[in-house]
Amino acid sequence: MLNSRPSIRSANLLFLLTSLLIITAGAFLQSRALSLGLIATEVLLVLLPALLFIYLGKLPVKDTLRLRKPPVRLSILAMLIAAGVWPLSLLLNSVSQLVFRYTPPAPAGFAPTNLWEAFLLFLGLAVAAPLCEEVVWRGYIQRAYDARGPWVSVGVVSLFFAFWHLRLQGLLALLPLALMLGFLAWRSNSLIPGILAHFVANALQVLVTVLMSMGLVSNTVLGIAVLLGGLVGLPLAGVGIFLFWKWTRKSAVPVTTGLELPAQPTQKPVSRWIRLATILPLLGVAAIYIYSAIWEVKTATDPNALAAATRDTLKYDPAPWSQPAVWQYRVYNIIDQPVGTLNCTLTPGGTLIELACSADHQAYQVEYHGGTFMGGAGQSRNDF
């Protein structure tokens, strides 16, 4: 007889394994070609381990992953909720930037420069990521934590999901989306609403990235659009969450398939080794997260580390001149009368460039549009 629910111990182990794979093999793949590497990471390093865990644990795929077709209205409502919650995450990300006083560098090649690159980024972030990550998180891991009750499973797994992205500055921004995805999976007992909501959130992020990278929208216009979207979207998202709760009142409790092991009248105490095996993967994830957080701060605040992270090289090109350059200017007053001269000399050196400007101006006093304008005679010099 099969158990339809993964153990928390195996869920924590999958959490650790995918984290290790992403920070090692995933980082290598994405450094070669970001979008294609992202697709490979999601399929090979995120989805495949989860399917292997299901196979090795002899778990029923359909019940473990909540592969249940929800009503169409729930799927549509999930996408609308995601569109309303997404501006909040963007706002929280901006707040985090102000608090931490840095912006993590974007990976090399993240900003598309043509339609093909934009399409690949869309496939990686908006298609592969929702499909693969929802199988792991709202499928396998949250299904395991359902044993602790819905509020614990949604809250704990959402927090784990935010940490899994290995971002310090962006951790707060991930929490609303993570909680939303966990709520949708629990209330609908289906993976589909979460996949669709995840798709909408990531597709909006891709859209913003493409518009910004191709110069089709300014930061000001984007900020206004996000603010308006938040003012309109958040209340609508609240209404949507209420309706989702109401329409799923009968399906919030996971369905029993008859495949689960019967409850035992008495249970043996959990051994110390089992408890240790459950906790150790989380300690490993914590170590990976701390390392990533330190690296994030270093690359965001140290120019040399930033250059290494973005596969760029800091170069100071030599001055395009080898001899001193001299510029002469004539100085005019408000009614365009010449009242002096300005001479500037730029002298290149070994490591320094000296700019020296000297001004020689005459005294003047003129009447202009009912006002009196004057200046004194003298000489001045400024060195830079």
N, C-alpha and C positions, 0 to 999 in steps of 0.2 A: 504494500500500500504506500502511495507516494504522499509526501508532504508538499502542499502547494505554496508554502511560504518559505523563502530563504531565511537562514539564520542571521542574526545580527552580527555574529562573528564573521561569517562569509561576506556580509555587506561591507563591514569595515575593512576587510582584506581587499575587496574590490576597489574601495575608495583609495587605499594605499597604492595598490598596483597601478591603477590608471594615473594617479598622480606621478608616480615614478616614471611611467612610460612617457607621459606628456613632457616632463621636464628634461628628459634625456632624448629619446628617439623622436618625440614630437618636435622638440626645439631644433633638432638636426634637420628634419624634413622641412620644416617651415623656413629655416634659414636658406634653403636651396631655392625654394619657390613658395612664397607665402600661401597663396590661395590653394594651389595643388597640394602643398604640404599640409594645409589645414584639413582638406578633404581626406587625405590619407590618414591623418591623425585621428579624425573622428571615426572613420570606418575601422581602421586596423587596431588602434590603441585605446579606443573607447567602447565601440560597439562589440567588437570581436571578443574581448575578455569577458564581457557580460554574458554573451551567448555561451562561451565556454563554461562559465560558472553554472549556468542553467543546465547544460549538458552533463557536466561532471556531478552536479548535485541531483540529477535525475528529477528535475522539477518540470511540471507541466508548463509549457511556454505560454499558452493562452492565459491561464489564470495568474501565473507569476507576473506577467507583464501587463496585466489588465487589458488585454486585447479584446475589448468589447466595444461594439459600435454604439455610440451615444445618439440620442435624438439630434436631428439637424439643428434645432433651435439652440441646443447647448453648444454645439460647435461654433455657430455664428456668434453667440453671446460671449464665448471664450475669447474670440478674436477681438471683439469690441472692448472687452475688459482689458486686454493686453495693450490696445491702442491708447486707452485712458490712463493706464498705470505707467507706461513708458516715459511720458514727460516728467513724472515724479523722479524716476531714476536718473534722468538727465540733470534735473535740478539738484539732486543730492550729490551727483558727481561734481557739479560746479562748486557746491558748498565744500566738498572734500578738498578740492583744489585750493580753495581759499584757506582752509584750515592747515593743510599740509604744506602749502606754499610751493608746490611744484606740480608739474604735469608729467606723468611717466612718458617716456619716448615711445612713439608708435613703431611697430616692427618695420624693418625695411621692406618696401613694396606694399605696405598696407593701403596707401592712397592710390587708387587706380588713376591711370592717365589716359585710358581709352576704354571703349565699350567692352572689348574682350576681357580686359582686366576687371572691369566692373562686374561682368557676368560671372567670372570665376569667383570673385569675392562673394557674390550673391549665393552661388552654389555652396561655398564653404560655410558661410555664416548663417544663411537663412534656410538652407535645405539640409545639408549634412549635420550641422550642429543640433538643430531641434530633434531630428530623427534619432540620432545616436545618443545624445545626452539624456533625452527623456526615457529611453530604454534603460539606461543605467540608473538614473536617479529616481524618477517617479515610477519606473518599473521595478527594477530589482531592489534598490536600496530602501526606498520608502516602503515597499511591500514588506521588507524584513522588519522595519521599525514599526509597522502597524501593530505588532505584538505589544507595544508599549502604549497603545491608545492613539487616536487620531491627532490630538493636539500635540503630543510629544513627537509623533512621526513627522507631521508637517513642519513643526518648528525646528526640530533638531536637524532633519534632513535639509531643510532650506538653508540653515546656517552652514552645514557641511558643504552644500552646493556653492555657496558664496565663497567659502575658503578654498574650495577646489579650483577656482579660477586663478588662484595665486596672485591676487592683487591686494595691495595694502590701501592705496589711495582710493581705489574703486570698490572696496568691500561694501561700504554703506549703500552705494547705488545699486548693488546686485540684490540686496535683501528684499525690496518690494516685489521684484519680478520672481524671485525664488519662492517667496511665500505665496504669491498668486498661483504659480505652477503647482505647488504642493496642494493648495486648496482645491484647485480644479480636478486634480487626479483623485483626491480623497472623496470629494462630493459626488463625482460622476462615476467613480470606480472604473474609469476608462483612461487610457493613455492618449486618446485622440484629442480631447480638448486642450491638454497641455502642449502637445506637439504643435497644434495650430496657433495657440497663444505665443509659444516660443518663436514660431515662424514670424508672426507679426512683429514682435519686439525686435528681433534681429534684422528683419527686412527694413524696418524704419531706421535702424542704425546704419545699415548699408546705404540707404537712400541719402541720409545726411552726409555720410563719408564721401559718397560719389559727388554730391552737389558741391561740397566744400573743396574737394581735391581738384575738381575741374573748373573751379572759379565761377560756378553758376549761382552761388548765393553767398552773401557776406555774413560775417559773424553777427552783425546787428540784426539783419533780417531773420537769421536762424534763431537768435535769442528771443525776438518778438514772437516768432511762430511757436516756439516751445512754450513760452509763457502763456500765450493764448490757448495753445493746446492743453496745457495743464489746467487752466481756469475752466475750460469746457470739459476736458476729458476726465478729470478726477471725480467730479460729481457724477458723471455718467458711469464711470467705472464702479463707483459705490452702489449706484442703482443696479448695475449689471451683476455685481457680486451678490446683492440681496436676491435678485431674481434667480441667479444660479443656485443659491442656497434653497430657495423655495421650490424650484422645479426638480431638485434632486433629493428631496426630503426622504424618499423611500429607498434611494440607492447609496446613501452615505455609508452604510455598514457593508463591508466587503462581503460578497456572495460566497457562501460555503458550497463547495463543489462536491463534497462527499469524498474527496481524495485526501483530506487532512486526517492525521492520526487522531484517534479518539482520546479525549482528555483522560488523564490518569487520576485516580482518586488521591494518590499521594505521589509527590515528586521528590526525587533525591536532591540534596543540596548541591548546588553548582560547585564544582571543584575549583580550587585556587588556580589550577593551570588553565582551565577553560576561561575563567575571568581574565587571566593575564593575556591569553590569546585573543580575547575580545578587545582589550584595551591597547595592546601594543601597536596595532596598525594605526590607531588614532594618534599615538605618540609619534610614530613615524611621519604621519601627515603633518603634525604640528612642526616637526623639525624642518620638513620641506618648505612649509609656509614661512617660517621665520627666515630661512635662507633666502627665499624669493623676495621677502619684504626688504631685507637688508640690501639685496642686489638692486631692487627697484629704486630705493632711496639713493644708492650710490650712483646709478646710471643717470638719475634725474638731476643730481646736484653736482656731479663731477664731469666736466667736459671730456676728459680723456676716456672715462668709462662709458660715457654716452656715445662717443665715437666708435668705441669697440662694440657696443651693443647694437648699433645701427649699421655696422660694417662700413663706416665712413672713416676718413682720415683727416685729422685737423692739419691743414696746411696754411702757411702764411706765404702768399706769393710775394716775390721780390717787387720792389717799387719799379714802375715802368720807366723810370728816369734814373740816370746816374749823375747828372749835373744839377746844380741848384736851378730852380725855376722861379721866375720873377713875374709878378702881375702888378700892373699899375691901374689905379682907378681914379676917376675924378668925382669929387663929392659935391652935391648940389643941395641948396636949401629948398624950402617948400614951394617957392615960385620958380624953381629950376634955374637959379643963378649959381654959377660955379663959385664955391667958397673954400675949396681946398683939394688936397690929393691924398691918396692912400696907396702905399707901396707894401706889397707882401712878398716875402721870399721863403721858398720851401727848399730846405737843405736836407738831402738824404744822408743817413749815417749807417753805421754797421747794424745796430739793432734799434736805433731811434731815428725819427724824422722830426726835424725842427721846423716850425712855422713861425715866422716873425713878421709882424705887421706894424708899420709906423704911419701915423697920420699927421698932416700939417694943414690946419684949417684957420681961416680968417674970421674976424669978428663980423657979425651981420645983424641987422634988425629990419624986419619987413612987416608990412600990414597985409593980412590976407583974410578975406571974408569976415571983416569986423574984428579980427584978432591980431595980436602982436606976437611975432615969432622972432627969437633972437638966439645967438650963439656967440661964445667968446673965442678969442684967438688963442692958439696954443699948439703944442705938439704932444703926441702920445705914442707909446710903443707897447705892444703886447707880444709875449713869446709863449708858444705852445709846444 
